[in-house]
């Protein structure tokens, strides 16, 4: 039996992986390919053969995202077409990028259920390609990955290069500058890769939505098409994470945007959420590190038995459970497994929906949001201010005043009375209200029907609004903790 300390080459790694669950091979292959991604991207952007083979950065980014999702969440089978595209990238690559492209190919093969080789075989090939790209011994980070997997630790929450210096940092900065200067917006992909480098991945449920909702036919289109779809999914994800009982409507006459309340449908929602959480807890108690003696389990047991008709207590307890489980995963006391994450997501969505139905629970959220605003950097405050200024001309006066009021409450704690005649604000706090409305505007400007109406507004600037709303969506992801 091979020990982790004895993993020094492809033979020893293959022997070790053959004795482990298949998922270990998928994760090892994915992380090996991700380390070489800057080299792969650099060739895709600057290699002479890439344009002739109709390759863009997406040729490398798409399979890298998919293999990452498969590493942590079950998802539909990796398509044969994707494998063909990655294979084409390998064949077209010159020697300098061959190792990086090969690692990507083997990572996607490891994730695929239809590969002709075992996952362990493909993971070994991906790792060998990674190791061959460097003169120095780079097997230390592979052994580190193996140790974390074997110990059930949170590998996705660990820096991609662990404690080693990233030898491709300069290459990544070069790629980042090239993507940033491109006429197509690559902001999501930059954010996604830097989050992986730092061991602070984007929400897995967001990445899974992208993997499932962007179709095979979509990925064959130009980057502007694909990246636009992803921006819409991001906005929808933010909208859904910040529930608000209203819809934004564009006036047929003026092209201005206004708010229209939506009647809340409450009756059985809390009972439905609690049943889902109870089912998720039962699954999590089956050999996933959580026990009946765990603090989180006892909080939920008490909730089911004593407090299921008390919305405030339910919301507070669910937030506490989410925070505690996330903390345990971050400290490697619980595995970062799909079952534990399913329980976290069920508790999170329950808390959000209960909060949406009970505005009186908002005050403590507002305090936290204002604290997050006070800690923003000058650059982040400028993004927020510029974005709000770009959106305001589209809004009808009453909605524009609400945006201004929320902005002041976040930045200055200047909480004054609402403008006379303004409707009550139903959301839990200014941060969530602004996030929801910004997400809706971002989605609105992607719809042909809405754009036709917006063009009746002489102040509508399509390019400026699209750019600024995308920046605001990214900012709210980064700065504001919408739920613990």
C-alpha positions as a printed NumPy array, in Angstrom:
array([[  0.   ,   0.   ,   0.   ],
       [  1.421,   3.381,  -1.062],
       [  1.647,   6.052,   1.639],
       [  1.09 ,   9.71 ,   0.774],
       [  4.673,  10.556,   1.709],
       [  5.796,   8.102,  -0.997],
       [  3.929,   9.876,  -3.835],
       [  6.783,  11.253,  -5.939],
       [  5.847,  10.363,  -9.538],
       [  2.994,   9.154, -11.749],
       [  3.469,   5.486, -10.8  ],
       [  3.177,   6.064,  -7.052],
       [  0.247,   8.487,  -7.5  ],
       [ -1.627,   6.001,  -9.699],
       [ -1.112,   3.25 ,  -7.131],
       [ -2.469,   5.49 ,  -4.356],
       [ -5.482,   6.735,  -6.351],
       [ -6.435,   3.183,  -7.317],
       [ -7.188,   2.54 ,  -3.633],
       [ -9.293,   5.712,  -3.172],
       [-12.825,   6.835,  -4.126],
       [-13.206,   8.007,  -7.737],
       [-13.921,  11.591,  -6.62 ],
       [-10.344,  11.909,  -5.299],
       [ -9.028,  11.388,  -8.827],
       [-11.397,  13.998, -10.267],
       [-10.319,  16.567,  -7.664],
       [ -6.581,  15.859,  -8.067],
       [ -6.834,  16.147, -11.876],
       [ -8.88 ,  19.344, -11.696],
       [ -6.499,  21.116,  -9.313],
       [ -3.443,  20.048, -11.336],
       [ -4.968,  21.488, -14.513],
       [ -6.071,  24.676, -12.716],
       [ -2.496,  25.365, -11.627],
       [ -1.392,  25.349, -15.273],
       [ -4.411,  27.298, -16.544],
       [ -2.527,  30.642, -16.937],
       [ -0.028,  28.969, -19.292],
       [ -2.877,  27.406, -21.26 ],
       [ -4.725,  30.725, -21.473],
       [ -1.602,  32.609, -22.503],
       [ -1.17 ,  30.295, -25.469],
       [ -4.892,  30.533, -26.351],
       [ -4.626,  34.322, -26.362],
       [ -1.269,  34.69 , -28.122],
       [ -0.451,  31.378, -29.867],
       [ -0.342,  31.606, -33.652],
       [ -2.363,  28.437, -34.19 ],
       [ -5.228,  29.398, -31.869],
       [ -7.071,  31.776, -34.252],
       [ -6.708,  29.322, -37.128],
       [ -8.355,  26.619, -35.01 ],
       [-11.115,  29.007, -33.873],
       [ -9.887,  28.895, -30.277],
       [-10.441,  31.516, -27.617],
       [ -9.799,  31.594, -23.878],
       [-13.141,  29.782, -23.484],
       [-11.58 ,  26.67 , -25.056],
       [ -9.609,  26.256, -21.814],
       [-11.991,  27.952, -19.359],
       [-15.107,  25.934, -20.152],
       [-13.701,  22.447, -19.368],
       [-11.867,  23.835, -16.329],
       [-15.113,  25.129, -14.834],
       [-17.01 ,  21.927, -15.666],
       [-14.384,  19.611, -14.162],
       [-14.406,  21.757, -11.028],
       [-18.172,  21.483, -10.65 ],
       [-18.032,  17.72 , -11.139],
       [-15.323,  17.561,  -8.461],
       [-17.739,  18.726,  -5.781],
       [-21.28 ,  18.329,  -7.123],
       [-22.897,  15.602,  -9.222],
       [-23.792,  16.971, -12.644],
       [-24.863,  15.535, -16.038],
       [-22.373,  13.547, -18.083],
       [-19.496,  15.433, -19.693],
       [-20.315,  15.524, -23.39 ],
       [-18.227,  13.89 , -26.106],
       [-18.296,  17.201, -27.982],
       [-16.535,  18.987, -25.119],
       [-13.831,  16.331, -25.113],
       [-13.359,  16.764, -28.869],
       [-12.876,  20.501, -28.455],
       [-10.303,  20.053, -25.688],
       [ -8.524,  17.374, -27.716],
       [ -8.292,  19.821, -30.619],
       [ -6.667,  22.329, -28.282],
       [ -4.039,  19.774, -27.262],
       [ -3.225,  18.837, -30.851],
       [ -2.9  ,  22.474, -31.894],
       [ -0.745,  23.492, -28.939],
       [  2.959,  24.002, -29.402],
       [  5.379,  22.355, -26.973],
       [  5.422,  25.33 , -24.589],
       [  1.728,  24.976, -23.863],
       [  1.441,  21.244, -24.457],
       [  1.684,  20.299, -20.785],
       [ -1.011,  22.798, -19.786],
       [ -3.401,  21.784, -22.564],
       [ -2.818,  18.086, -21.849],
       [ -3.574,  18.57 , -18.146],
       [ -6.901,  20.206, -19.092],
       [ -7.762,  17.311, -21.395],
       [ -6.993,  14.668, -18.77 ],
       [ -8.922,  16.602, -16.098],
       [-12.051,  16.624, -18.23 ],
       [-11.516,  12.934, -19.007],
       [-11.242,  12.189, -15.278],
       [-14.562,  13.973, -14.711],
       [-16.27 ,  12.131, -17.576],
       [-18.142,   8.893, -16.952],
       [-17.616,   7.911, -20.601],
       [-13.824,   8.109, -20.801],
       [-12.104,   5.004, -22.095],
       [ -9.67 ,   5.145, -19.151],
       [-10.287,   5.094, -15.397],
       [-10.461,   8.34 , -13.437],
       [ -7.271,   7.351, -11.601],
       [ -5.456,   6.841, -14.912],
       [ -6.572,  10.241, -16.234],
       [ -5.758,  11.986, -12.955],
       [ -2.273,  10.483, -13.052],
       [ -1.771,  11.744, -16.615],
       [ -3.046,  15.219, -15.699],
       [ -0.716,  15.407, -12.717],
       [  2.251,  14.111, -14.705],
       [  1.616,  16.808, -17.338],
       [  1.507,  19.403, -14.546],
       [  4.762,  18.137, -12.982],
       [  6.542,  18.006, -16.358],
       [  5.859,  21.709, -16.91 ],
       [  8.394,  22.667, -14.225],
       [ 12.079,  22.057, -13.734],
       [ 11.756,  21.881,  -9.942],
       [  9.943,  19.139,  -8.014],
       [  6.262,  20.153,  -7.76 ],
       [  4.869,  16.981,  -6.197],
       [  4.604,  18.607,  -2.767],
       [  1.282,  20.306,  -3.532],
       [ -0.045,  17.02 ,  -4.95 ],
       [  0.808,  15.239,  -1.684],
       [ -0.864,  18.108,   0.182],
       [ -4.047,  17.643,  -1.892],
       [ -4.019,  13.897,  -1.231],
       [ -3.633,  14.45 ,   2.524],
       [ -6.564,  16.87 ,   2.657],
       [ -8.797,  14.491,   0.72 ],
       [ -7.874,  11.536,   2.924],
       [ -8.507,  13.562,   6.105],
       [-11.868,  14.858,   4.809],
       [-10.686,  18.458,   4.979],
       [-12.054,  21.368,   2.966],
       [ -9.791,  21.182,  -0.09 ],
       [-11.796,  23.753,  -2.077],
       [-11.137,  26.232,   0.739],
       [ -7.371,  25.795,   0.394],
       [ -5.128,  27.954,  -1.777],
       [ -4.427,  26.301,  -5.122],
       [ -0.675,  26.317,  -4.509],
       [ -1.07 ,  25.552,  -0.77 ],
       [  1.925,  27.068,   1.027],
       [  4.139,  27.266,  -2.068],
       [  4.787,  30.388,  -4.127],
       [  2.773,  30.416,  -7.342],
       [  5.418,  29.965, -10.093],
       [  2.934,  31.159, -12.749],
       [  1.924,  34.387, -11.014],
       [  3.553,  36.555, -13.697],
       [  1.859,  34.552, -16.46 ],
       [ -1.503,  34.983, -14.722],
       [ -1.   ,  38.752, -14.406],
       [ -0.176,  38.888, -18.135],
       [ -3.333,  36.923, -18.99 ],
       [ -5.419,  39.043, -16.612],
       [ -4.222,  42.26 , -18.298],
       [ -4.984,  40.843, -21.742],
       [ -8.481,  39.801, -20.711],
       [ -9.083,  43.126, -18.967],
       [ -8.113,  45.045, -22.125],
       [-10.31 ,  42.95 , -24.411],
       [-13.545,  44.43 , -25.763],
       [-15.394,  41.412, -24.348],
       [-16.073,  41.45 , -20.59 ],
       [-14.084,  38.611, -18.961],
       [-14.772,  39.824, -15.409],
       [-16.481,  36.625, -14.257],
       [-13.585,  34.416, -15.338],
       [-10.965,  36.62 , -13.674],
       [-12.992,  36.588, -10.464],
       [-13.54 ,  32.812, -10.711],
       [ -9.842,  31.966, -11.144],
       [ -8.569,  34.367,  -8.482],
       [-11.127,  32.95 ,  -6.044],
       [ -9.776,  29.454,  -6.77 ],
       [ -6.173,  30.625,  -6.331],
       [ -7.003,  32.035,  -2.896],
       [ -9.068,  29.045,  -1.742],
       [-12.225,  31.17 ,  -1.591],
       [-14.305,  29.682,  -4.416],
       [-17.435,  31.327,  -5.762],
       [-20.671,  29.729,  -4.481],
       [-20.845,  26.175,  -5.785],
       [-24.564,  26.565,  -6.462],
       [-23.736,  29.491,  -8.8  ],
       [-21.072,  27.482, -10.639],
       [-23.442,  24.543, -10.931],
       [-26.114,  26.804, -12.447],
       [-23.617,  28.029, -15.033],
       [-22.559,  24.459, -15.824],
       [-26.17 ,  23.35 , -16.282],
       [-27.771,  26.437, -17.869],
       [-25.132,  27.356, -20.459],
       [-25.747,  24.713, -23.093],
       [-23.342,  22.889, -25.344],
       [-24.583,  24.981, -28.289],
       [-24.027,  28.177, -26.305],
       [-20.397,  27.272, -25.58 ],
       [-19.776,  26.997, -29.327],
       [-20.685,  30.673, -29.773],
       [-18.387,  33.68 , -29.48 ],
       [-17.102,  34.759, -26.033],
       [-19.394,  37.805, -25.96 ],
       [-22.423,  35.498, -26.174],
       [-21.213,  33.052, -23.51 ],
       [-19.975,  35.715, -21.092],
       [-23.242,  37.612, -21.503],
       [-25.205,  34.503, -20.539],
       [-23.002,  34.018, -17.486],
       [-23.523,  37.65 , -16.44 ],
       [-27.269,  37.043, -16.618],
       [-26.987,  33.901, -14.48 ],
       [-24.919,  35.836, -11.92 ],
       [-27.565,  38.56 , -11.773],
       [-30.366,  35.997, -11.417],
       [-28.407,  34.239,  -8.664],
       [-28.006,  37.53 ,  -6.771],
       [-31.68 ,  38.354,  -7.286],
       [-32.749,  34.97 ,  -5.895],
       [-30.409,  35.338,  -2.914],
       [-31.996,  38.687,  -1.983],
       [-35.756,  38.033,  -2.115],
       [-37.962,  41.093,  -2.479],
       [-41.716,  41.047,  -3.031],
       [-41.794,  43.383,  -5.996],
       [-41.089,  43.421,  -9.69 ],
       [-39.445,  46.194, -11.686],
       [-41.448,  47.333, -14.705],
       [-40.551,  49.591, -17.65 ],
       [-43.151,  52.241, -18.488],
       [-44.611,  51.908, -21.997],
       [-44.839,  55.696, -22.3  ],
       [-41.668,  57.123, -20.751],
       [-39.253,  54.187, -20.702],
       [-38.696,  54.775, -16.965],
       [-38.329,  51.893, -14.526],
       [-40.641,  51.674, -11.53 ],
       [-41.428,  49.25 ,  -8.713],
       [-44.641,  47.233,  -8.609],
       [-45.409,  45.302,  -5.376],
       [-46.135,  41.584,  -5.614],
       [-48.44 ,  39.969,  -3.094],
       [-46.542,  37.546,  -0.885],
       [-47.729,  33.934,  -0.878],
       [-46.887,  32.804,   2.622],
       [-49.201,  30.113,   3.979],
       [-47.213,  26.881,   3.829],
       [-43.779,  28.17 ,   2.875],
       [-42.217,  27.93 ,   6.347],
       [-43.551,  24.417,   6.904],
       [-42.219,  23.378,   3.485],
       [-38.764,  24.773,   4.25 ],
       [-38.616,  23.059,   7.638],
       [-39.528,  19.722,   6.052],
       [-36.766,  20.173,   3.448],
       [-34.265,  21.029,   6.188],
       [-35.356,  18.006,   8.23 ],
       [-34.833,  15.743,   5.196],
       [-31.431,  17.324,   4.459],
       [-30.382,  16.817,   8.106],
       [-31.297,  13.125,   7.973],
       [-29.066,  12.696,   4.91 ],
       [-26.227,  14.647,   6.529],
       [-26.26 ,  12.438,   9.627],
       [-25.261,   9.406,   7.544],
       [-21.455,   9.236,   7.784],
       [-20.718,  12.87 ,   6.853],
       [-19.027,  13.99 ,  10.063],
       [-22.2  ,  15.419,  11.581],
       [-23.631,  13.514,  14.569],
       [-26.742,  13.673,  16.734],
       [-24.555,  15.22 ,  19.45 ],
       [-23.368,  18.082,  17.202],
       [-24.374,  21.611,  18.186],
       [-26.007,  22.243,  14.793],
       [-28.027,  19.042,  15.013],
       [-29.341,  19.933,  18.468],
       [-30.27 ,  23.466,  17.379],
       [-32.298,  22.014,  14.5  ],
       [-33.873,  19.287,  16.678],
       [-35.035,  21.965,  19.147],
       [-36.294,  24.064,  16.266],
       [-38.394,  21.226,  14.849],
       [-39.798,  20.297,  18.29 ],
       [-40.375,  23.686,  19.959],
       [-40.126,  26.703,  17.65 ],
       [-41.462,  25.772,  14.233],
       [-44.268,  28.375,  14.503],
       [-41.965,  31.217,  15.61 ],
       [-40.591,  32.917,  12.432],
       [-38.064,  35.054,  14.294],
       [-36.608,  32.114,  16.207],
       [-36.575,  29.951,  13.065],
       [-34.719,  32.627,  11.074],
       [-32.17 ,  33.261,  13.832],
       [-31.503,  29.549,  14.401],
       [-31.114,  28.815,  10.687],
       [-28.618,  31.675,  10.328],
       [-26.675,  30.317,  13.32 ],
       [-26.59 ,  26.813,  11.815],
       [-25.403,  28.134,   8.436],
       [-22.626,  30.151,  10.071],
       [-21.555,  27.284,  12.314],
       [-21.467,  24.696,   9.516],
       [-19.505,  27.035,   7.233],
       [-17.045,  27.685,  10.058],
       [-16.558,  23.97 ,  10.671],
       [-15.9  ,  23.369,   6.963],
       [-13.424,  26.266,   6.859],
       [-11.572,  24.803,   9.853],
       [-11.628,  21.317,   8.297],
       [-13.759,  19.894,  11.11 ],
       [-16.453,  18.864,   8.629],
       [-15.975,  17.677,   5.028],
       [-16.865,  20.037,   2.186],
       [-19.284,  17.427,   0.855],
       [-22.406,  17.752,  -1.317],
       [-24.589,  16.419,   1.506],
       [-23.341,  18.969,   4.078],
       [-23.622,  21.747,   1.483],
       [-27.182,  20.649,   0.71 ],
       [-28.07 ,  21.118,   4.4  ],
       [-26.384,  24.545,   4.416],
       [-28.238,  25.63 ,   1.275],
       [-31.595,  24.425,   2.637],
       [-31.08 ,  26.379,   5.868],
       [-29.868,  29.454,   3.966],
       [-32.837,  29.52 ,   1.594],
       [-35.244,  28.958,   4.479],
       [-33.805,  31.915,   6.389],
       [-33.941,  34.144,   3.303],
       [-37.566,  33.319,   2.522],
       [-38.692,  33.723,   6.129],
       [-36.906,  37.061,   6.24 ],
       [-38.638,  38.145,   3.043],
       [-42.044,  37.314,   4.552],
       [-41.271,  39.08 ,   7.855],
       [-39.721,  42.536,   7.313],
       [-39.558,  43.106,  11.07 ],
       [-36.565,  40.757,  11.178],
       [-34.513,  43.251,   9.184],
       [-32.757,  45.467,  11.683],
       [-29.813,  43.255,  12.574],
       [-29.213,  42.62 ,   8.85 ],
       [-29.182,  46.37 ,   8.234],
       [-26.557,  46.881,  10.945],
       [-24.27 ,  44.252,   9.393],
       [-24.747,  45.638,   5.897],
       [-23.837,  49.165,   7.001],
       [-20.727,  47.805,   8.721],
       [-19.716,  46.091,   5.468],
       [-20.237,  49.393,   3.651],
       [-18.022,  51.243,   6.14 ],
       [-15.232,  48.738,   5.443],
       [-15.348,  49.162,   1.651],
       [-12.213,  50.485,  -0.014],
       [-12.235,  53.807,  -1.799],
       [-12.228,  51.996,  -5.133],
       [-15.236,  49.897,  -4.127],
       [-17.17 ,  52.972,  -2.972],
       [-16.418,  54.616,  -6.323],
       [-17.786,  51.558,  -8.185],
       [-20.954,  51.704,  -6.073],
       [-21.41 ,  55.447,  -6.567],
       [-20.7  ,  55.359, -10.316],
       [-23.046,  52.415, -10.78 ],
       [-25.907,  54.076,  -8.921],
       [-25.402,  57.269, -10.943],
       [-25.604,  55.256, -14.182],
       [-28.842,  53.539, -13.128],
       [-30.657,  56.553, -11.643],
       [-31.604,  58.216, -14.974],
       [-33.613,  55.102, -15.883],
       [-35.723,  55.195, -12.733],
       [-39.018,  56.891, -12.067],
       [-38.737,  59.581,  -9.411],
       [-40.108,  57.519,  -6.506],
       [-37.792,  54.563,  -7.196],
       [-34.853,  56.897,  -7.814],
       [-35.389,  58.49 ,  -4.388],
       [-35.43 ,  55.046,  -2.768],
       [-32.104,  54.182,  -4.441],
       [-30.609,  57.453,  -3.181],
       [-31.946,  56.84 ,   0.318],
       [-30.527,  53.298,   0.424],
       [-27.166,  54.491,  -0.892],
       [-26.943,  57.109,   1.879],
       [-27.949,  54.577,   4.513],
       [-25.175,  52.242,   3.419],
       [-22.398,  54.775,   2.971],
       [-23.188,  57.421,   5.585],
       [-25.614,  55.802,   8.027],
       [-27.818,  58.766,   7.074],
       [-31.119,  57.114,   7.859],
       [-33.8  ,  59.735,   7.504],
       [-37.52 ,  59.58 ,   6.765],
       [-38.629,  58.345,   3.372],
       [-39.756,  60.958,   0.843],
       [-43.383,  61.914,   1.386],
       [-45.728,  59.622,  -0.482],
       [-43.118,  56.952,  -1.139],
       [-44.326,  53.371,  -0.666],
       [-42.989,  51.368,   2.274],
       [-39.786,  49.486,   1.559],
       [-40.475,  45.787,   2.034],
       [-36.96 ,  44.322,   1.903],
       [-34.972,  43.289,   4.967],
       [-32.29 ,  45.978,   4.706],
       [-30.793,  48.476,   2.224],
       [-28.003,  46.151,   1.07 ],
       [-30.344,  43.318,   0.149],
       [-32.896,  45.7  ,  -1.365],
       [-30.248,  47.369,  -3.537],
       [-28.71 ,  44.027,  -4.511],
       [-32.084,  42.653,  -5.591],
       [-33.004,  45.731,  -7.603],
       [-29.572,  46.013,  -9.248],
       [-29.78 ,  42.336, -10.233],
       [-33.228,  42.917, -11.736],
       [-32.031,  45.93 , -13.724],
       [-29.04 ,  43.902, -14.938],
       [-31.412,  41.181, -16.158],
       [-33.849,  43.722, -17.61 ],
       [-31.297,  45.31 , -19.947],
       [-30.703,  41.87 , -21.5  ],
       [-34.333,  41.456, -22.594],
       [-35.296,  42.751, -26.036],
       [-38.846,  43.585, -24.935],
       [-37.619,  45.711, -22.015],
       [-34.886,  47.382, -24.09 ],
       [-37.468,  48.546, -26.663],
       [-39.282,  50.388, -23.88 ],
       [-36.074,  51.679, -22.269],
       [-35.083,  53.307, -25.568],
       [-38.039,  55.661, -25.17 ],
       [-36.14 ,  57.181, -22.247],
       [-33.74 ,  59.788, -23.719],
       [-31.356,  59.25 , -20.773],
       [-30.904,  55.523, -21.471],
       [-27.285,  54.646, -22.331],
       [-27.23 ,  50.931, -23.166],
       [-23.479,  50.362, -22.952],
       [-22.998,  52.367, -19.758],
       [-25.904,  50.706, -17.953],
       [-24.82 ,  47.178, -18.94 ],
       [-21.223,  47.811, -17.837],
       [-22.124,  49.485, -14.545],
       [-24.783,  46.968, -13.504],
       [-22.343,  44.101, -14.152],
       [-19.767,  45.858, -11.949],
       [-22.383,  46.378,  -9.223],
       [-23.435,  42.72 ,  -9.269],
       [-19.777,  41.732,  -8.812],
       [-19.368,  44.28 ,  -5.998],
       [-22.359,  43.028,  -4.025],
       [-21.03 ,  39.483,  -4.257],
       [-17.68 ,  40.594,  -2.893],
       [-18.525,  43.151,  -0.225],
       [-21.876,  42.371,   1.297],
       [-22.501,  39.279,   3.378],
       [-26.19 ,  38.81 ,   2.655],
       [-26.515,  35.929,   5.077],
       [-24.054,  34.494,   7.604]])
